[in-house]
């Protein structure tokens, strides 16, 4: 059946391409979400991936099994292209005058939960991986593709995929430990919340947990 679908897609059969979308759009979206960390960006990647797949339909090999590796390979190219565009946008925005930043307290709150710390550390560590290693890790570990399927998706030898995956796993463990140690070090250096207000000086102020009060003096009541 898969071979038949391949032939129909090569021939420009819209119904067959619709079936391809129904079968694999969710997997492409899941992969894109893990690679980008942004739901809106992942949805854009899915749209662009299937538009590109339709454009490249004549290149589909008439023989083979699932077309998912082919689609994930296209998605990887789309993600790289959108990241390059994002970098150009960031450079352009960086040239603009800086705006006053509003403090974000979400990180401080999340750092107080151990699971959130580990999740944040793993996410940061993943972003520090080489893009090629991160892509192989995502396809092998998250998508569950075997080495041969990932090699097909990325157009690389199976041996290259194995070495990249091994390197990615070792590096990810190392970087996660570094990130987690950094987060915990920052948390340990913060003063405890709810510390009593210290007396700032001046005879007209009362300090402590109560609201500061100013005692009237002779000049204020004249």
C-alpha contacts under 8 A as a table, 3 or more apart, distances in Angstrom:
res1	aa1	res2	aa2	distance
1	X	4	X	5.01
1	X	5	X	6.26
2	X	5	X	5.03
2	X	6	X	6.19
2	X	64	X	7.50
2	X	65	X	6.01
2	X	66	X	6.56
3	X	6	X	5.03
3	X	7	X	6.35
3	X	62	X	6.32
3	X	63	X	5.76
3	X	64	X	6.35
3	X	65	X	6.95
4	X	7	X	5.18
4	X	8	X	6.22
5	X	8	X	5.01
5	X	9	X	6.01
5	X	16	X	6.05
6	X	9	X	5.16
6	X	10	X	6.17
6	X	60	X	6.74
6	X	61	X	7.19
6	X	62	X	5.47
6	X	63	X	7.40
6	X	67	X	7.97
7	X	10	X	5.12
7	X	11	X	6.27
7	X	62	X	5.49
8	X	11	X	4.98
8	X	12	X	6.39
8	X	13	X	5.25
8	X	16	X	6.21
9	X	12	X	5.04
9	X	13	X	5.29
9	X	14	X	7.45
9	X	16	X	5.92
9	X	17	X	5.89
9	X	57	X	6.21
9	X	58	X	7.79
9	X	60	X	7.86
10	X	13	X	7.53
10	X	57	X	5.18
10	X	58	X	4.74
10	X	59	X	7.31
10	X	60	X	6.25
10	X	62	X	7.64
11	X	58	X	7.32
12	X	17	X	7.81
12	X	57	X	7.25
13	X	16	X	5.38
13	X	17	X	6.37
14	X	17	X	5.02
14	X	18	X	6.08
15	X	18	X	4.97
15	X	19	X	6.30
16	X	19	X	5.04
16	X	20	X	6.27
17	X	20	X	4.87
17	X	21	X	6.29
17	X	54	X	7.75
18	X	21	X	5.06
18	X	22	X	6.28
19	X	22	X	5.02
19	X	23	X	6.10
20	X	23	X	5.16
20	X	24	X	6.14
20	X	25	X	7.84
21	X	24	X	5.42
21	X	25	X	5.09
21	X	50	X	7.49
22	X	25	X	5.97
22	X	26	X	7.89
23	X	26	X	7.62
24	X	27	X	5.27
24	X	28	X	6.28
24	X	68	X	6.47
25	X	28	X	5.13
25	X	29	X	6.10
25	X	46	X	6.78
26	X	29	X	5.03
26	X	30	X	6.10
27	X	30	X	5.06
27	X	31	X	6.21
27	X	143	X	7.65
28	X	31	X	5.17
28	X	32	X	6.09
28	X	46	X	6.23
28	X	71	X	7.30
28	X	72	X	6.26
28	X	75	X	7.09
29	X	32	X	5.01
29	X	33	X	5.99
29	X	42	X	5.76
29	X	43	X	6.46
29	X	45	X	7.43
29	X	46	X	5.74
30	X	33	X	5.15
30	X	34	X	6.28
30	X	42	X	7.81
31	X	34	X	5.25
31	X	35	X	6.23
31	X	72	X	7.74
31	X	138	X	7.11
31	X	139	X	7.45
31	X	142	X	7.64
31	X	143	X	6.89
32	X	35	X	5.08
32	X	36	X	5.94
32	X	37	X	7.88
32	X	41	X	7.86
32	X	42	X	4.85
32	X	43	X	7.94
32	X	45	X	6.50
32	X	46	X	7.46
32	X	75	X	7.21
32	X	79	X	7.46
33	X	36	X	5.24
33	X	37	X	5.13
33	X	38	X	5.85
33	X	39	X	5.91
33	X	41	X	7.55
33	X	42	X	4.91
34	X	37	X	5.41
34	X	138	X	7.37
35	X	79	X	7.93
35	X	135	X	7.48
35	X	138	X	7.29
36	X	41	X	6.86
36	X	42	X	6.69
36	X	79	X	7.73
37	X	42	X	7.86
38	X	41	X	5.26
38	X	42	X	6.06
39	X	42	X	4.97
39	X	43	X	6.25
40	X	43	X	5.21
40	X	44	X	6.44
41	X	44	X	5.05
41	X	45	X	6.21
42	X	45	X	4.96
42	X	46	X	6.32
43	X	46	X	5.16
43	X	47	X	6.44
44	X	47	X	5.20
44	X	48	X	6.17
45	X	48	X	5.14
45	X	49	X	5.84
45	X	75	X	6.56
45	X	78	X	6.39
45	X	79	X	6.64
46	X	49	X	5.07
46	X	50	X	6.35
46	X	75	X	7.27
47	X	50	X	5.54
47	X	51	X	6.23
48	X	51	X	5.03
48	X	52	X	6.03
48	X	75	X	7.93
48	X	78	X	6.93
49	X	52	X	5.17
49	X	53	X	6.02
49	X	71	X	7.01
49	X	74	X	5.93
49	X	75	X	5.24
49	X	78	X	6.56
50	X	53	X	4.73
50	X	54	X	6.06
50	X	71	X	7.72
51	X	54	X	5.24
51	X	55	X	6.37
52	X	55	X	4.95
52	X	56	X	6.12
52	X	74	X	7.35
53	X	56	X	5.05
53	X	57	X	5.76
53	X	71	X	6.98
53	X	74	X	7.15
54	X	57	X	5.03
55	X	58	X	7.83
56	X	59	X	5.63
56	X	60	X	7.45
57	X	60	X	5.56
61	X	64	X	6.86
64	X	67	X	7.98
66	X	69	X	7.15
67	X	70	X	5.29
67	X	71	X	6.40
68	X	71	X	5.04
68	X	72	X	6.10
69	X	72	X	5.07
69	X	73	X	6.10
69	X	149	X	5.76
69	X	150	X	6.48
69	X	152	X	6.38
69	X	153	X	4.55
70	X	73	X	5.14
70	X	74	X	6.43
70	X	152	X	7.01
70	X	153	X	5.07
71	X	74	X	5.09
71	X	75	X	6.15
71	X	153	X	7.43
72	X	75	X	4.80
72	X	76	X	6.12
72	X	153	X	6.10
73	X	76	X	5.12
73	X	77	X	6.56
73	X	152	X	7.88
73	X	153	X	4.23
73	X	154	X	5.34
74	X	77	X	5.17
74	X	78	X	6.29
74	X	153	X	7.76
75	X	78	X	4.96
75	X	79	X	6.12
76	X	79	X	5.13
76	X	80	X	6.28
76	X	135	X	7.51
77	X	80	X	5.16
77	X	81	X	6.21
78	X	81	X	5.10
78	X	82	X	6.13
79	X	82	X	5.14
79	X	83	X	6.10
80	X	83	X	5.12
80	X	84	X	6.29
81	X	84	X	5.17
81	X	85	X	6.33
82	X	85	X	4.98
82	X	86	X	6.06
83	X	86	X	4.85
83	X	87	X	6.11
84	X	87	X	5.10
84	X	88	X	6.37
85	X	88	X	5.14
85	X	89	X	6.24
86	X	89	X	4.94
86	X	90	X	6.11
87	X	90	X	5.01
87	X	91	X	6.17
88	X	91	X	5.16
88	X	92	X	6.29
89	X	92	X	5.08
89	X	93	X	6.17
90	X	93	X	4.97
90	X	94	X	5.97
91	X	94	X	5.04
91	X	95	X	6.56
92	X	95	X	5.38
92	X	96	X	7.18
93	X	96	X	5.39
94	X	97	X	7.72
94	X	98	X	7.81
104	X	107	X	7.05
105	X	108	X	5.34
105	X	109	X	6.45
106	X	109	X	5.24
106	X	110	X	6.13
107	X	110	X	5.11
107	X	111	X	6.02
108	X	111	X	5.24
108	X	112	X	6.93
109	X	112	X	5.65
109	X	113	X	7.64
110	X	113	X	5.66
110	X	116	X	5.68
110	X	117	X	6.73
111	X	114	X	7.04
111	X	116	X	6.51
111	X	117	X	5.34
111	X	183	X	7.18
111	X	184	X	7.76
111	X	187	X	6.97
112	X	116	X	7.84
112	X	117	X	7.55
112	X	187	X	7.85
113	X	116	X	5.30
113	X	117	X	6.27
114	X	117	X	5.05
114	X	118	X	6.37
115	X	118	X	5.20
115	X	119	X	6.15
116	X	119	X	5.02
116	X	120	X	6.01
117	X	120	X	5.19
117	X	121	X	6.06
117	X	180	X	6.72
117	X	183	X	7.06
118	X	121	X	5.00
118	X	122	X	6.09
118	X	176	X	7.94
118	X	180	X	6.33
119	X	122	X	5.19
119	X	123	X	6.15
120	X	123	X	5.10
120	X	124	X	6.09
121	X	124	X	5.15
121	X	125	X	5.99
121	X	176	X	5.41
121	X	177	X	7.70
121	X	179	X	4.95
121	X	180	X	5.17
121	X	183	X	7.67
122	X	125	X	4.99
122	X	126	X	6.06
122	X	172	X	7.70
122	X	175	X	7.93
122	X	176	X	5.15
122	X	179	X	7.61
123	X	126	X	5.12
123	X	127	X	6.39
124	X	127	X	5.16
124	X	128	X	6.52
124	X	176	X	7.59
124	X	179	X	7.06
125	X	128	X	5.10
125	X	129	X	6.72
125	X	172	X	6.09
125	X	175	X	5.06
125	X	176	X	5.14
125	X	179	X	6.67
126	X	129	X	5.38
126	X	134	X	6.77
126	X	172	X	6.45
127	X	134	X	7.83
128	X	175	X	7.70
129	X	133	X	6.40
129	X	134	X	5.72
129	X	168	X	6.99
129	X	171	X	7.32
129	X	172	X	7.12
130	X	133	X	5.27
130	X	134	X	6.07
131	X	134	X	5.02
131	X	135	X	6.12
132	X	135	X	5.28
132	X	136	X	6.42
132	X	164	X	7.67
133	X	136	X	5.21
133	X	137	X	6.12
133	X	164	X	5.34
133	X	165	X	6.49
133	X	167	X	7.37
133	X	168	X	5.39
134	X	137	X	5.07
134	X	138	X	6.14
134	X	168	X	6.73
135	X	138	X	5.14
135	X	139	X	6.26
136	X	139	X	5.22
136	X	140	X	6.01
136	X	150	X	7.15
136	X	161	X	6.72
136	X	164	X	6.74
136	X	165	X	6.05
137	X	140	X	5.30
137	X	141	X	5.58
137	X	142	X	7.33
137	X	164	X	7.94
137	X	165	X	5.68
137	X	168	X	6.48
137	X	169	X	7.55
138	X	141	X	5.54
138	X	142	X	5.02
138	X	143	X	6.43
139	X	142	X	5.82
139	X	143	X	4.85
139	X	144	X	6.45
139	X	145	X	5.98
139	X	150	X	6.54
140	X	143	X	5.83
140	X	144	X	4.98
140	X	145	X	4.93
140	X	146	X	6.22
140	X	147	X	7.09
140	X	150	X	6.98
140	X	165	X	7.71
141	X	144	X	5.27
141	X	145	X	7.48
145	X	149	X	5.90
145	X	150	X	6.24
146	X	149	X	5.40
146	X	150	X	6.34
147	X	150	X	5.20
147	X	151	X	6.04
147	X	158	X	5.92
147	X	161	X	6.34
147	X	162	X	6.81
148	X	151	X	5.02
148	X	152	X	6.24
148	X	158	X	5.86
149	X	152	X	5.03
149	X	153	X	6.18
150	X	153	X	4.90
150	X	154	X	6.11
150	X	158	X	7.92
150	X	161	X	7.17
151	X	154	X	5.33
151	X	155	X	5.52
151	X	156	X	4.89
151	X	157	X	5.70
151	X	158	X	5.36
151	X	161	X	6.29
152	X	155	X	5.13
152	X	156	X	6.85
156	X	160	X	6.51
156	X	161	X	7.03
157	X	160	X	5.32
157	X	161	X	6.63
158	X	161	X	5.08
158	X	162	X	6.33
159	X	162	X	5.14
159	X	163	X	6.31
160	X	163	X	5.24
160	X	164	X	6.10
161	X	164	X	5.16
161	X	165	X	6.07
162	X	165	X	5.21
162	X	166	X	6.19
163	X	166	X	5.15
163	X	167	X	6.07
164	X	167	X	5.08
164	X	168	X	5.92
165	X	168	X	5.01
165	X	169	X	6.18
166	X	169	X	5.33
166	X	170	X	6.36
167	X	170	X	5.30
167	X	171	X	5.99
168	X	171	X	5.15
168	X	172	X	5.80
169	X	172	X	5.11
169	X	173	X	6.32
170	X	173	X	5.40
170	X	174	X	6.47
171	X	174	X	5.09
171	X	175	X	6.04
172	X	175	X	5.14
172	X	176	X	5.87
173	X	176	X	5.26
173	X	177	X	6.30
174	X	177	X	5.35
174	X	178	X	6.42
175	X	178	X	4.98
175	X	179	X	6.10
176	X	179	X	5.10
176	X	180	X	6.01
177	X	180	X	5.20
177	X	181	X	6.08
178	X	181	X	5.21
178	X	182	X	6.22
179	X	182	X	5.09
179	X	183	X	6.24
180	X	183	X	5.14
180	X	184	X	6.21
181	X	184	X	5.25
181	X	185	X	6.03
182	X	185	X	5.07
182	X	186	X	6.25
183	X	186	X	5.25
183	X	187	X	6.30
184	X	187	X	5.00
184	X	188	X	6.09
185	X	188	X	5.14
185	X	189	X	6.33
186	X	189	X	5.23
186	X	190	X	6.65
187	X	190	X	5.42
191	X	195	X	7.94
192	X	195	X	6.31
196	X	208	X	5.78
196	X	209	X	5.81
197	X	207	X	6.36
197	X	208	X	5.44
197	X	209	X	6.56
198	X	207	X	6.52
198	X	208	X	6.93
199	X	205	X	7.91
199	X	206	X	7.53
199	X	207	X	5.42
199	X	208	X	7.72
201	X	205	X	7.58
202	X	205	X	6.29
204	X	213	X	7.84
204	X	214	X	5.31
204	X	215	X	5.28
204	X	216	X	7.75
205	X	212	X	6.37
205	X	213	X	5.77
205	X	214	X	5.23
205	X	215	X	6.92
206	X	212	X	5.73
206	X	213	X	5.91
206	X	214	X	7.32
207	X	210	X	6.92
207	X	211	X	7.63
207	X	212	X	5.96
208	X	211	X	7.73
208	X	212	X	7.90
216	X	220	X	6.15
216	X	221	X	7.14
217	X	220	X	5.61
217	X	221	X	6.80
218	X	221	X	5.56
218	X	222	X	6.47
219	X	222	X	5.53
